[in-house]
Amino acid sequence: MKREVVITADGSSTIHLPDWDEQYHSKHGAIQEAYHVFIKHGLHHFYNTVPISSGHKHISILEIGFGTGLNAFITLIESEKLDVSINYFGVEGYPVSMGEIDQLNYPSELNIENKKGIFKELHKISWEETHKLSRNFSIEKQNRFFSEIKEKEAYNIIYFDAFGARVQPELWTESIFSKMYDALQIEGVLVTYSAKGSVRRAMEAVGFKVERLPGPPGKREMLRATKKA
């Protein structure tokens, strides 16, 4: 399938799939979307809602769709700002090539050119092994399909960043969200850019408490699902 690196509305890049008319990140702004959905309503929400003193000195994050590494990269940056230890697990069935990674402009658009080496390292490190990239951030990239996730109560936060239900509806089903529910600890949250009614109903059907939240630029709403006791 043809893939091309394009510039989104906020100046940051993403990968576009012309055959599907689908992008790895929002065409309205890749960095804006990532910060709004995954950092603000995911990481910051969990950090501010569940006191670190209650046992979450280490936050465990599962990303569904590692893709360009943007979400992992900005989470690494936030781990330094919050001074909290993050164990990050990025699942990807079809890894992005280094040729494509070399065309992505996230360090420069974030005004952190000094972190360019770490962004490259995210993609160069071996899969299926844990790597500590900074004092507060360790990562394990997993080359597997989302349906293969079998962990139980292993994560505090899930970044659900799969391709949209329009092109891959099988990734947005009760079957997949049941696996996500099982993988989260109590009070864990799943955040996604999607706000489709069918997605919300699938989440609720497996036990999640679901909130509709204001979406990133170009989207009216997004979803956050919480696993309650």
C-alpha positions as CSV (number, residue, x, y, z in Angstrom):
1,M,0.0,0.0,0.0
2,K,1.3,3.4,-0.9
3,R,2.4,5.7,2.0
4,E,3.5,9.3,1.9
5,V,4.7,11.8,4.5
6,V,2.5,14.9,4.5
7,I,2.3,18.1,6.6
8,T,-0.8,18.7,8.8
9,A,-2.5,22.0,9.7
10,D,-0.3,22.7,12.7
11,G,2.9,22.2,10.7
12,S,3.7,18.8,12.0
13,S,4.0,15.7,9.8
14,T,2.1,12.5,9.5
15,I,1.9,9.5,7.2
16,H,-0.9,9.4,4.7
17,L,-2.3,6.3,3.1
18,P,-3.9,7.4,-0.2
19,D,-5.7,4.1,-0.9
20,W,-7.6,4.4,2.3
21,D,-7.7,8.3,2.5
22,E,-6.4,7.7,6.1
23,Q,-3.6,9.3,8.1
24,Y,-1.7,8.1,11.2
25,H,-2.6,11.4,12.8
26,S,-5.2,14.1,12.3
27,K,-4.7,16.2,9.2
28,H,-5.9,19.1,11.3
29,G,-2.7,18.9,13.4
30,A,-0.7,15.8,14.4
31,I,1.0,17.2,17.5
32,Q,-2.2,19.1,18.6
33,E,-4.3,16.0,18.4
34,A,-1.7,13.9,20.3
35,Y,-1.4,16.3,23.1
36,H,-5.1,16.9,23.4
37,V,-6.3,13.3,23.3
38,F,-3.5,11.3,24.9
39,I,-1.6,13.7,27.1
40,K,-4.3,16.1,28.4
41,H,-7.2,13.7,28.7
42,G,-5.1,10.5,29.3
43,L,-1.8,11.0,31.1
44,H,-2.6,14.3,32.8
45,H,-6.1,13.2,33.7
46,F,-4.8,10.0,35.4
47,Y,-1.9,11.8,37.1
48,N,-4.2,14.4,38.6
49,T,-7.1,12.0,39.4
50,V,-5.3,9.1,41.0
51,P,-2.7,10.4,43.5
52,I,0.8,9.2,42.9
53,S,1.0,8.6,46.7
54,S,-1.6,5.8,46.4
55,G,0.8,3.5,44.6
56,H,1.2,5.0,41.1
57,K,4.8,6.1,41.4
58,H,5.2,4.2,38.2
59,I,2.6,4.7,35.5
60,S,2.2,1.9,33.0
61,I,0.9,2.9,29.5
62,L,-0.2,0.7,26.6
63,E,-0.3,2.3,23.2
64,I,-2.5,0.5,20.6
65,G,-0.9,1.6,17.3
66,F,2.8,2.7,18.0
67,G,3.0,4.0,14.4
68,T,5.2,7.1,14.1
69,G,6.2,7.1,17.7
70,L,4.8,10.6,18.3
71,N,2.6,9.6,21.3
72,A,5.6,7.8,22.9
73,F,7.9,10.7,22.2
74,I,5.7,13.4,23.9
75,T,4.9,11.0,26.8
76,L,8.7,10.7,27.4
77,I,8.9,14.6,27.4
78,E,6.0,14.7,29.9
79,S,7.6,12.2,32.2
80,E,10.4,14.7,32.7
81,K,8.0,17.6,33.3
82,L,5.9,15.6,35.8
83,D,8.9,13.8,37.3
84,V,7.0,10.5,37.2
85,S,8.3,7.1,36.1
86,I,6.6,5.7,33.0
87,N,6.7,2.2,31.7
88,Y,5.5,2.4,28.1
89,F,4.4,-0.5,25.9
90,G,3.8,0.2,22.2
91,V,2.0,-2.4,20.1
92,E,2.3,-2.3,16.3
93,G,1.6,-4.9,13.7
94,Y,3.2,-3.1,10.8
95,P,6.2,-1.0,11.9
96,V,7.1,2.3,10.1
97,S,10.3,2.3,8.1
98,M,13.3,4.3,9.2
99,G,13.2,6.1,5.8
100,E,9.7,7.4,6.8
101,I,10.9,8.3,10.3
102,D,13.7,10.4,8.9
103,Q,11.1,12.6,7.2
104,L,9.0,13.3,10.4
105,N,9.6,16.7,11.9
106,Y,8.3,16.3,15.5
107,P,11.5,17.4,17.4
108,S,11.8,20.6,15.4
109,E,8.0,21.4,15.6
110,L,8.1,20.9,19.3
111,N,11.2,23.2,19.5
112,I,13.3,20.4,21.1
113,E,15.9,19.7,18.5
114,N,18.1,18.4,21.3
115,K,15.7,15.5,21.6
116,K,16.0,14.5,18.0
117,G,18.4,11.7,18.9
118,I,16.0,10.2,21.4
119,F,13.2,10.3,18.8
120,K,15.3,8.3,16.4
121,E,16.3,6.0,19.2
122,L,12.6,5.1,19.8
123,H,12.6,3.6,16.4
124,K,16.1,2.1,16.3
125,I,15.8,0.1,19.5
126,S,15.1,-3.6,19.3
127,W,11.5,-5.0,19.6
128,E,10.3,-7.3,22.4
129,E,12.9,-5.9,24.8
130,T,12.7,-3.2,27.5
131,H,14.9,-0.1,27.0
132,K,15.4,2.8,29.4
133,L,15.6,6.0,27.4
134,S,15.7,8.5,30.2
135,R,15.6,8.6,34.0
136,N,11.8,8.4,34.0
137,F,11.0,6.6,30.8
138,S,11.3,3.0,29.7
139,I,9.7,1.4,26.7
140,E,9.1,-2.0,25.2
141,K,7.9,-2.1,21.5
142,Q,5.8,-5.2,20.7
143,N,5.4,-6.4,17.1
144,R,2.0,-8.0,17.4
145,F,-1.6,-7.6,16.5
146,F,-4.1,-5.9,18.9
147,S,-6.2,-9.1,19.0
148,E,-3.2,-10.9,20.6
149,I,-3.2,-8.8,23.8
150,K,-3.9,-11.1,26.7
151,E,-2.5,-9.1,29.7
152,K,-4.7,-8.8,32.8
153,E,-4.7,-5.7,35.0
154,A,-1.3,-4.6,33.7
155,Y,-1.8,-1.0,32.7
156,N,-3.0,2.3,34.1
157,I,-3.6,4.0,30.8
158,I,-4.3,2.9,27.2
159,Y,-3.8,5.2,24.2
160,F,-6.1,3.7,21.7
161,D,-4.7,5.1,18.4
162,A,-5.7,2.5,15.8
163,F,-6.7,3.4,12.3
164,G,-10.4,4.6,12.1
165,A,-13.4,2.4,12.2
166,R,-14.2,3.4,8.6
167,V,-11.2,1.5,7.3
168,Q,-10.6,-1.1,10.0
169,P,-13.9,-1.7,11.8
170,E,-12.6,-5.0,13.3
171,L,-10.3,-3.0,15.6
172,W,-13.3,-1.1,17.2
173,T,-15.4,-4.1,18.4
174,E,-16.6,-5.5,21.7
175,S,-14.0,-8.2,21.3
176,I,-11.1,-5.8,21.2
177,F,-12.5,-3.5,23.9
178,S,-13.0,-6.5,26.2
179,K,-9.3,-7.2,25.9
180,M,-8.6,-3.5,26.7
181,Y,-10.9,-3.7,29.8
182,D,-9.1,-6.8,31.1
183,A,-5.7,-5.2,30.5
184,L,-6.4,-2.1,32.6
185,Q,-6.1,-1.9,36.4
186,I,-9.1,-0.5,38.4
187,E,-9.4,3.3,37.8
188,G,-7.4,2.9,34.6
189,V,-8.4,4.9,31.6
190,L,-8.5,4.4,27.8
191,V,-8.5,7.5,25.6
192,T,-9.1,7.7,21.9
193,Y,-9.8,10.3,19.3
194,S,-12.9,8.5,18.1
195,A,-16.4,9.5,19.2
196,K,-18.5,7.2,17.1
197,G,-21.7,6.0,18.7
198,S,-20.9,2.4,17.8
199,V,-17.5,2.7,19.6
200,R,-19.0,4.1,22.7
201,R,-21.6,1.4,22.8
202,A,-19.0,-1.3,22.4
203,M,-17.0,0.2,25.3
204,E,-20.0,0.3,27.5
205,A,-21.0,-3.2,26.6
206,V,-17.8,-4.6,28.1
207,G,-18.1,-2.6,31.4
208,F,-16.4,0.8,30.8
209,K,-17.8,4.0,32.1
210,V,-17.5,6.3,29.0
211,E,-17.3,10.1,28.8
212,R,-17.7,12.2,25.7
213,L,-15.1,15.1,25.8
214,P,-14.4,18.0,23.6
215,G,-12.2,16.8,20.7
216,P,-9.0,18.1,19.2
217,P,-9.0,20.7,16.4
218,G,-11.1,19.4,13.6
219,K,-13.2,17.0,15.8
220,R,-16.2,17.9,17.9
221,E,-15.8,15.1,20.5
222,M,-13.5,12.3,21.7
223,L,-14.0,9.4,24.2
224,R,-12.5,8.5,27.5
225,A,-13.4,5.2,29.1
226,T,-12.7,4.3,32.8
227,K,-12.5,0.9,34.4
228,K,-14.4,1.3,37.7
229,A,-14.4,-1.1,40.6
